[in-house]
């Protein structure tokens, strides 16, 4: 089955950067450094990088609470004017950039009043399937890595983010009709997974039902199942033993471990997620609820899909082990 060439209409190609606030930058530095990211000090906050990769995936700034502040979505230079015309044709108002954001690109209000910047940037979403490292077949020698020689887990790149939304269907239409993303899979009006026609993992952005907007988790690619397990152990040793997994998703197919951060959201180690080639059609479908989350794994934490960014909701902080 063929579909229109990805350049037939403008589409964002990457989550270029997501920016959120937390009440304690030192704790954020400890959490994300322990997770295996390259955390750098920048003006007014922290920058989240992965080692041996030039891209800045996220920024964390100080605030009264944990809150998603804005998204910067990458577009190709040839699409900037096309997006500007499309926004004008659809009578989409342009907004001023939030405090602390750069003024470049095209700023609009996204679903759940989240500011979105469309900016020209190099494609940072993957253009090929994620690395898949498996042990060799057994040939009269052990295949397991020696525990004494396992090093720290360092994720390779940002795979996707999952956003809360008060209206998943309306948010999905916004990302499809205006920003050019395409549906990968969904489960009713509860959750939806979206990819870019320029090629990406099974989902670049996912949407989950809540009472309002927010960031549920960021997902980071690791190259093996061992890395998922070692990452879980690495975070437990750092004092972050709460979360979900190990397990395997149905939609996306990836193996996972979600690690709960001190503010009730998550960072995910992800291995072997499905990939959608540029220009290819993915067989999107509406899946029953039991197929929307996982094939196997432990039971969900009771508050796994609670949006702690909503007013009047709090979560006890997890104190890292000294």
NURO-16232 format. One record per residue: x, y, z of N, C-alpha, C in turn. Coordinates in steps of 0.2 Angstrom, whole numbers, plus 5000, padded with zeros to 4 digits. Layout:
<rs>
R  n_xx  n_yy  n_zz  ca_xx  ca_yy  ca_zz  c_xx  c_yy  c_zz
R     X     Y     Z      X      Y      Z     X     Y     Z
...
</rs>
This chain:
<rs>
R  n_xx  n_yy  n_zz  ca_xx  ca_yy  ca_zz  c_xx  c_yy  c_zz
R  5004  4994  5000   5000   5000   5000  5004  5006  5000
R  5003  5011  4996   5007   5017   4995  5002  5023  4998
R  5006  5028  5000   5002   5034   5002  5006  5040  4999
R  5003  5046  5000   5006   5052   4997  5014  5053  5000
R  5018  5055  4996   5025   5057   4997  5025  5061  5004
R  5029  5060  5008   5029   5064   5014  5030  5072  5013
R  5032  5074  5007   5033   5081   5006  5026  5084  5003
R  5021  5080  5002   5015   5082   4998  5012  5087  5003
R  5012  5087  5009   5010   5093   5014  5015  5093  5019
R  5015  5099  5022   5020   5100   5028  5019  5096  5034
R  5024  5093  5037   5023   5089   5043  5029  5090  5047
R  5028  5091  5054   5034   5091   5058  5038  5084  5058
R  5044  5085  5059   5048   5079   5058  5051  5076  5065
R  5051  5080  5070   5054   5078   5076  5051  5082  5082
R  5052  5079  5088   5051   5083   5094  5058  5086  5095
R  5059  5092  5093   5066   5095   5094  5068  5097  5101
R  5063  5099  5105   5065   5100   5112  5058  5100  5116
R  5058  5098  5122   5052   5099   5127  5055  5102  5133
R  5051  5107  5136   5054   5111   5141  5049  5110  5147
R  5051  5109  5153   5047   5108   5158  5050  5111  5165
R  5046  5113  5170   5048   5116   5176  5048  5110  5181
R  5052  5111  5186   5052   5107   5192  5054  5112  5198
R  5052  5110  5204   5053   5114   5210  5060  5113  5213
R  5064  5108  5210   5071   5107   5213  5075  5105  5208
R  5080  5109  5205   5084   5108   5200  5089  5103  5202
R  5092  5103  5208   5097   5098   5211  5094  5091  5211
R  5088  5091  5212   5085   5084   5212  5084  5082  5205
R  5082  5086  5201   5081   5084   5194  5088  5082  5191
R  5093  5086  5193   5100   5084   5190  5102  5077  5193
R  5100  5076  5199   5102   5069   5201  5098  5064  5198
R  5092  5065  5197   5087   5060   5194  5090  5058  5186
R  5091  5063  5182   5092   5062   5175  5099  5060  5174
R  5104  5062  5179   5111   5060   5178  5111  5052  5180
R  5107  5051  5185   5107   5044   5187  5104  5039  5182
R  5099  5042  5178   5096   5039   5172  5101  5037  5167
R  5106  5041  5166   5111   5040   5161  5111  5045  5156
R  5108  5051  5157   5108   5057   5152  5114  5061  5154
R  5116  5065  5149   5122   5070   5150  5118  5076  5152
R  5118  5078  5158   5115   5084   5161  5120  5090  5161
R  5118  5095  5158   5122   5101   5158  5119  5107  5161
R  5123  5111  5164   5120   5117   5167  5119  5122  5161
R  5114  5126  5161   5113   5131   5156  5109  5137  5160
R  5109  5142  5157   5106   5148   5160  5099  5146  5162
R  5097  5148  5168   5091   5146   5171  5088  5139  5172
R  5093  5134  5171   5091   5128   5172  5096  5122  5169
R  5093  5117  5167   5097   5111   5165  5095  5109  5158
R  5100  5107  5154   5099   5104   5147  5100  5097  5148
R  5096  5093  5144   5096   5086   5144  5099  5083  5137
R  5105  5080  5137   5108   5078   5131  5109  5070  5132
R  5110  5067  5127   5112   5060   5127  5120  5060  5125
R  5124  5055  5128   5131   5055   5127  5132  5053  5120
R  5137  5056  5117   5139   5055   5110  5134  5057  5105
R  5130  5062  5107   5125   5064   5102  5125  5072  5103
R  5124  5075  5097   5125   5083   5098  5118  5086  5100
R  5113  5083  5100   5106   5086   5101  5105  5087  5108
R  5102  5093  5109   5099   5095   5116  5091  5093  5115
R  5089  5088  5119   5083   5085   5119  5078  5089  5123
R  5080  5091  5129   5075   5094   5134  5079  5099  5138
R  5075  5104  5141   5077   5108   5146  5073  5108  5152
R  5076  5109  5158   5072   5109   5164  5074  5115  5168
R  5068  5119  5170   5069   5125   5173  5066  5125  5180
R  5068  5130  5184   5065   5130   5190  5058  5133  5190
R  5053  5130  5194   5047   5133   5194  5043  5131  5201
R  5037  5133  5202   5034   5131   5208  5032  5124  5208
R  5031  5121  5203   5030   5114   5202  5032  5111  5196
R  5031  5104  5195   5032   5101   5189  5027  5103  5184
R  5029  5105  5178   5024   5107   5173  5027  5108  5166
R  5024  5105  5161   5026   5105   5154  5025  5113  5152
R  5030  5116  5150   5030   5123   5148  5028  5124  5141
R  5032  5121  5136   5031   5121   5129  5035  5116  5126
R  5033  5115  5119   5036   5110   5115  5039  5114  5109
R  5045  5112  5107   5048   5115   5100  5048  5109  5096
R  5044  5109  5090   5044   5104   5085  5048  5106  5079
R  5052  5101  5077   5056   5102   5071  5053  5102  5064
R  5054  5106  5060   5052   5106   5053  5057  5107  5048
R  5056  5105  5042   5061   5107   5037  5061  5114  5035
R  5067  5117  5032   5067   5124   5030  5062  5125  5025
R  5061  5120  5020   5056   5121   5014  5049  5121  5017
R  5048  5119  5023   5041   5119   5025  5039  5125  5029
R  5044  5129  5031   5042   5135   5036  5037  5139  5032
R  5038  5141  5026   5033   5146   5023  5026  5142  5022
R  5027  5136  5020   5020   5132   5019  5016  5131  5026
R  5020  5130  5031   5016   5130   5038  5013  5137  5039
R  5017  5142  5038   5014   5149   5039  5008  5150  5035
R  5008  5148  5028   5002   5149   5024  4996  5144  5027
R  4998  5138  5029   4993   5134   5032  4989  5137  5038
R  4994  5140  5043   4991   5143   5049  4986  5149  5047
R  4988  5153  5042   4984   5158   5040  4978  5156  5037
R  4978  5151  5033   4972   5148   5029  4967  5145  5035
R  4970  5142  5040   4965   5139   5045  4964  5144  5050
R  4966  5151  5050   4964   5156   5055  4967  5154  5061
R  4973  5151  5062   4976   5149   5068  4980  5155  5070
R  4978  5157  5076   4982   5163   5079  4989  5162  5081
R  4993  5166  5080   5000   5166   5082  5000  5169  5089
R  5005  5166  5093   5005   5168   5100  5012  5171  5101
R  5013  5174  5107   5020   5176   5109  5023  5170  5112
R  5030  5170  5111   5033   5164   5115  5033  5165  5122
R  5033  5159  5126   5033   5160   5133  5039  5163  5136
R  5039  5165  5142   5045   5168   5145  5051  5163  5145
R  5057  5165  5143   5062   5161   5143  5063  5157  5136
R  5058  5157  5132   5059   5154   5125  5062  5158  5120
R  5065  5156  5115   5067   5160   5109  5061  5162  5105
R  5062  5168  5102   5056   5171   5098  5056  5168  5091
R  5061  5164  5089   5061   5162   5082  5055  5157  5080
R  5054  5155  5074   5049   5150   5072  5042  5153  5072
R  5038  5148  5072   5031   5150   5072  5028  5147  5079
R  5025  5152  5083   5022   5150   5089  5014  5150  5089
R  5012  5144  5091   5004   5143   5091  5002  5140  5098
R  4996  5141  5099   4994   5137   5105  4991  5130  5103
R  4994  5125  5106   4992   5118   5105  4987  5116  5109
R  4985  5109  5109   4980   5107   5113  4981  5108  5121
R  4976  5109  5124   4977   5110   5132  4981  5116  5133
R  4981  5121  5129   4984   5127   5130  4992  5126  5131
R  4995  5121  5128   5002   5120   5128  5005  5124  5122
R  5009  5129  5123   5013   5133   5118  5017  5128  5114
R  5016  5129  5107   5020   5125   5102  5024  5129  5098
R  5030  5128  5097   5035   5131   5092  5036  5127  5086
R  5035  5129  5080   5037   5126   5074  5044  5129  5072
R  5049  5126  5072   5056   5129   5071  5060  5125  5066
R  5063  5128  5062   5068   5124   5057  5073  5121  5061
R  5074  5115  5060   5079   5111   5064  5081  5105  5060
R  5087  5102  5061   5089   5096   5058  5085  5090  5061
R  5083  5085  5057   5079   5080   5060  5083  5076  5065
R  5080  5076  5071   5083   5072   5077  5079  5065  5078
R  5073  5065  5076   5070   5058   5077  5073  5053  5072
R  5073  5047  5074   5077   5042   5070  5074  5041  5063
R  5079  5040  5058   5077   5039   5051  5078  5031  5050
R  5081  5027  5054   5081   5020   5054  5079  5017  5060
R  5077  5010  5060   5075   5007   5066  5081  5007  5071
R  5079  5007  5078   5083   5008   5083  5088  5002  5083
R  5094  5003  5086   5099   4997   5087  5096  4991  5091
R  5097  4985  5089   5095   4979   5092  5100  4974  5093
R  5103  4975  5099   5109   4971   5101  5106  4965  5105
R  5108  4959  5102   5106   4952   5106  5113  4948  5107
R  5113  4944  5111   5118   4940   5112  5119  4935  5107
R  5125  4933  5105   5126   4928   5100  5123  4921  5102
R  5122  4917  5098   5120   4910   5099  5125  4906  5104
R  5123  4902  5108   5127   4898   5112  5132  4894  5109
R  5138  4895  5109   5143   4890   5106  5149  4888  5111
R  5147  4884  5116   5151   4882   5121  5155  4887  5125
R  5151  4892  5126   5153   4898   5130  5147  4902  5133
R  5148  4905  5139   5142   4909   5141  5141  4915  5137
R  5135  4917  5137   5133   4923   5133  5132  4929  5137
R  5131  4928  5143   5129   4934   5148  5135  4938  5149
R  5134  4945  5149   5139   4949   5151  5141  4948  5158
R  5148  4949  5160   5150   4948   5167  5147  4954  5171
R  5144  4952  5177   5142   4958   5181  5147  4963  5183
R  5153  4960  5184   5159   4964   5186  5161  4969  5180
R  5159  4968  5174   5161   4972   5168  5155  4976  5165
R  5149  4976  5168   5144   4980   5165  5145  4987  5168
R  5144  4991  5163   5145   4999   5164  5139  5002  5165
R  5138  5009  5166   5132   5012   5167  5128  5012  5160
R  5122  5013  5161   5117   5013   5155  5117  5020  5153
R  5118  5022  5146   5117   5028   5144  5112  5028  5138
R  5106  5031  5138   5102   5030   5132  5105  5034  5126
R  5102  5031  5120   5105   5034   5114  5102  5040  5111
R  5095  5040  5112   5091   5046   5110  5084  5046  5112
R  5081  5052  5112   5074   5052   5114  5070  5049  5109
R  5066  5044  5111   5061   5041   5106  5055  5044  5105
R  5052  5046  5111   5045   5049   5110  5043  5053  5117
R  5038  5056  5117   5035   5059   5123  5028  5057  5123
R  5025  5056  5129   5018   5055   5130  5015  5061  5134
R  5010  5064  5131   5007   5070   5134  5000  5068  5136
R  4998  5071  5142   4991   5071   5144  4987  5076  5140
R  4980  5074  5139   4976   5079   5136  4969  5078  5139
R  4965  5083  5139   4958   5083   5141  4954  5080  5136
R  4956  5080  5130   4952   5078   5124  4957  5075  5119
R  4958  5068  5119   4963   5065   5115  4961  5065  5108
R  4954  5064  5106   4952   5065   5099  4953  5071  5096
R  4952  5077  5100   4953   5084   5097  4961  5085  5097
R  4964  5083  5101   4972   5084   5101  4975  5080  5095
R  4972  5074  5094   4975   5070   5089  4973  5073  5082
R  4967  5076  5081   4965   5079   5075  4970  5085  5074
R  4972  5089  5079   4976   5095   5079  4983  5093  5076
R  4986  5087  5079   4992   5085   5077  4992  5082  5070
R  4986  5079  5068   4986   5076   5061  4984  5082  5056
R  4979  5086  5057   4977   5090   5052  4981  5096  5051
R  4984  5099  5057   4988   5105   5056  4995  5104  5056
R  4998  5099  5060   5005   5098   5060  5007  5092  5056
R  5003  5088  5053   5005   5083   5048  5007  5076  5051
R  5006  5075  5057   5008   5068   5060  5002  5063  5058
R  5004  5057  5059   4999   5052   5057  4998  5047  5062
R  4992  5045  5063   4990   5040   5068  4994  5033  5067
R  4997  5031  5072   4999   5024   5072  4994  5019  5075
R  4992  5020  5081   4987   5016   5084  4983  5020  5089
R  4978  5017  5091   4974   5021   5097  4970  5016  5100
R  4967  5017  5106   4962   5013   5110  4956  5018  5112
R  4951  5018  5108   4946   5023   5109  4948  5030  5109
R  4945  5033  5114   4947   5040   5115  4951  5041  5121
R  4955  5035  5123   4959   5035   5129  4966  5037  5128
R  4969  5034  5122   4976   5034   5121  4977  5034  5113
R  4981  5038  5111   4983   5038   5104  4991  5039  5103
R  4993  5035  5097   5000   5035   5096  5001  5038  5089
R  5006  5043  5088   5007   5046   5082  5014  5046  5079
R  5015  5046  5073   5022   5046   5070  5022  5051  5065
R  5028  5053  5062   5029   5058   5057  5030  5054  5050
R  5027  5057  5045   5028   5054   5038  5035  5054  5036
R  5039  5058  5039   5046   5058   5037  5050  5053  5040
R  5047  5048  5044   5050   5042   5047  5052  5043  5054
R  5050  5039  5058   5051   5039   5066  5049  5032  5069
R  5051  5032  5075   5048   5026   5079  5041  5026  5079
R  5038  5021  5081   5031   5020   5081  5027  5026  5083
R  5029  5029  5088   5026   5035   5090  5032  5040  5092
R  5030  5046  5089   5034   5052   5091  5031  5056  5096
R  5024  5056  5096   5020   5059   5101  5015  5055  5103
R  5013  5053  5109   5007   5050   5111  5003  5054  5116
R  4997  5052  5116   4992   5056   5120  4988  5052  5124
R  4987  5054  5130   4983   5050   5135  4978  5054  5139
R  4972  5051  5140   4966   5055   5143  4968  5057  5150
R  4966  5063  5151   4967   5066   5158  4962  5072  5159
R  4963  5075  5164   4959   5081   5165  4961  5088  5162
R  4967  5087  5159   4971   5093   5156  4978  5091  5154
R  4981  5096  5151   4988   5094   5148  4993  5093  5153
R  4999  5090  5151   5004   5089   5155  5009  5084  5152
R  5015  5082  5155   5020   5077   5152  5019  5071  5157
R  5017  5066  5154   5017   5059   5157  5024  5056  5158
R  5027  5055  5152   5034   5053   5152  5038  5054  5146
R  5044  5054  5146   5049   5054   5141  5052  5047  5140
R  5053  5045  5134   5055   5038   5132  5062  5039  5129
R  5066  5035  5131   5073   5035   5129  5076  5028  5126
R  5078  5028  5120   5080   5022   5117  5087  5019  5120
R  5087  5013  5122   5093   5009   5124  5093  5003  5119
R  5100  5000  5118   5101   4996   5113  5100  4988  5114
R  5098  4987  5120   5097   4980   5122  5092  4979  5128
R  5089  4972  5128   5085   4971   5134  5089  4971  5140
R  5096  4969  5140   5100   4970   5146  5100  4977  5148
R  5101  4982  5144   5101   4989   5145  5095  4991  5149
R  5089  4988  5147   5083   4990   5151  5083  4987  5158
R  5085  4981  5159   5086   4978   5166  5091  4982  5170
R  5097  4983  5167   5103   4986   5170  5101  4994  5172
R  5097  4997  5167   5095   5004   5169  5090  5004  5175
R  5085  4999  5175   5081   4998   5181  5085  4997  5188
R  5090  4993  5187   5094   4992   5193  5098  4998  5195
R  5101  5002  5190   5105   5008   5191  5101  5013  5194
R  5094  5014  5192   5090   5019   5196  5088  5017  5203
R  5087  5010  5204   5085   5008   5210  5091  5009  5215
R  5097  5008  5213   5103   5009   5217  5104  5017  5218
R  5101  5021  5214   5102   5028   5215  5096  5031  5219
R  5091  5026  5221   5086   5028   5226  5079  5029  5222
R  5079  5027  5216   5073   5028   5212  5070  5021  5210
R  5067  5017  5215   5065   5011   5213  5058  5010  5212
R  5054  5016  5212   5047   5015   5210  5046  5016  5202
R  5041  5013  5200   5040   5013   5193  5035  5008  5190
R  5036  5006  5184   5033   5000   5181  5037  4997  5176
R  5037  4990  5176   5041   4986   5172  5046  4982  5176
R  5049  4978  5173   5050   4977   5166  5044  4974  5163
R  5043  4975  5156   5037   4973   5153  5038  4974  5145
R  5033  4972  5141   5033   4973   5134  5026  4976  5132
R  5026  4981  5128   5020   4984   5126  5017  4980  5120
R  5011  4981  5119   5008   4979   5113  5009  4984  5107
R  5006  4990  5108   5007   4995   5103  5013  4998  5104
R  5017  4997  5098   5024   4999   5098  5029  4994  5099
R  5027  4988  5103   5031   4982   5103  5037  4982  5108
R  5038  4988  5110   5045   4989   5114  5045  4986  5121
R  5050  4984  5123   5052   4982   5130  5053  4988  5134
R  5051  4988  5141   5051   4995   5144  5052  4994  5152
R  5055  4999  5154   5055   5000   5162  5054  5008  5163
R  5048  5009  5166   5047   5016   5168  5049  5018  5175
R  5053  5023  5175   5056   5025   5182  5052  5031  5184
R  5049  5031  5190   5045   5037   5192  5050  5042  5195
R  5049  5048  5193   5053   5054   5195  5050  5057  5201
R  5053  5061  5205   5051   5064   5211  5044  5068  5211
R  5042  5069  5205   5036   5073   5204  5030  5069  5201
R  5030  5063  5201   5025   5058   5199  5024  5057  5191
R  5029  5059  5187   5029   5057   5180  5035  5052  5179
R  5037  5051  5173   5041   5045   5172  5046  5046  5166
R  5052  5043  5167   5057   5042   5162  5057  5035  5160
R  5057  5033  5153   5056   5026   5151  5063  5024  5148
R  5065  5018  5150   5070   5015   5146  5066  5011  5140
R  5068  5011  5134   5064   5008   5129  5069  5004  5124
R  5067  4998  5123   5071   4994   5118  5067  4991  5113
R  5069  4991  5107   5066   4987   5101  5059  4990  5099
R  5058  4996  5099   5051   4999   5097  5050  4998  5089
R  5044  4997  5087   5042   4997   5080  5044  5004  5077
R  5046  5003  5070   5048   5009   5066  5044  5010  5060
R  5042  5016  5058   5038   5018   5052  5043  5021  5047
R  5044  5018  5042   5049   5021   5037  5045  5027  5034
R  5050  5032  5032   5047   5038   5028  5043  5036  5022
R  5037  5039  5022   5033   5037   5016  5029  5031  5016
R  5030  5027  5021   5026   5020   5022  5020  5021  5025
R  5015  5017  5024   5009   5017   5028  5009  5012  5034
R  5007  5014  5040   5006   5010   5045  4999  5008  5046
R  4998  5001  5047   4991   4999   5048  4987  5001  5054
R  4986  5008  5055   4983   5010   5061  4976  5007  5062
R  4975  5006  5069   4969   5003   5071  4967  5005  5078
R  4960  5004  5079   4958   5005   5086  4958  4999  5090
R  4962  4998  5095   4963   4992   5099  4959  4992  5105
R  4957  4986  5107   4953   4986   5114  4958  4987  5119
R  4955  4989  5125   4959   4992   5131  4964  4987  5133
R  4962  4981  5133   4967   4976   5136  4974  4975  5131
R  4973  4978  5125   4979   4978   5121  4982  4985  5120
R  4980  4989  5124   4983   4996   5123  4989  4997  5127
R  4991  4993  5132   4996   4995   5136  5002  4989  5136
R  5000  4983  5138   5006   4978   5138  5004  4971  5137
R  5009  4967  5135   5008   4960   5134  5009  4957  5140
R  5015  4958  5143   5017   4955   5150  5020  4961  5154
R  5020  4959  5160   5024   4964   5165  5020  4964  5171
R  5022  4968  5176   5018   4968   5183  5012  4973  5182
R  5008  4972  5187   5002   4976   5186  5004  4984  5186
R  4999  4988  5183   5000   4995   5183  5000  4998  5190
R  5005  5003  5192   5004   5006   5198  4997  5010  5198
R  4994  5010  5204   4987   5013   5204  4987  5020  5201
R  4992  5024  5202   4992   5031   5200  4996  5032  5193
R  4997  5027  5189   5001   5027   5184  4999  5033  5179
R  4993  5033  5178   4990   5038   5173  4987  5044  5177
R  4989  5046  5183   4987   5052   5186  4991  5058  5184
R  4988  5063  5182   4992   5069   5180  4993  5074  5186
R  4999  5073  5188   5000   5078   5194  5002  5085  5193
R  5001  5087  5186   5002   5094   5184  4995  5097  5185
R  4990  5094  5186   4983   5097   5187  4983  5100  5194
R  4979  5106  5195   4979   5109   5201  4976  5105  5207
R  4979  5106  5213   4977   5102   5219  4979  5095  5219
R  4983  5093  5215   4986   5086   5215  4993  5086  5217
R  4995  5082  5222   5002   5082   5225  5004  5075  5225
R  5011  5074  5225   5014   5068   5225  5020  5068  5230
R  5020  5064  5235   5026   5064   5239  5033  5063  5236
R  5037  5067  5237   5044   5067   5234  5048  5060  5236
R  5051  5058  5231   5055   5052   5232  5062  5054  5234
R  5065  5053  5240   5072   5056   5242  5077  5051  5239
R  5082  5053  5235   5087   5049   5233  5091  5046  5239
R  5094  5040  5238   5099   5038   5243  5105  5042  5242
R  5108  5043  5248   5114   5047   5248  5120  5043  5246
</rs>
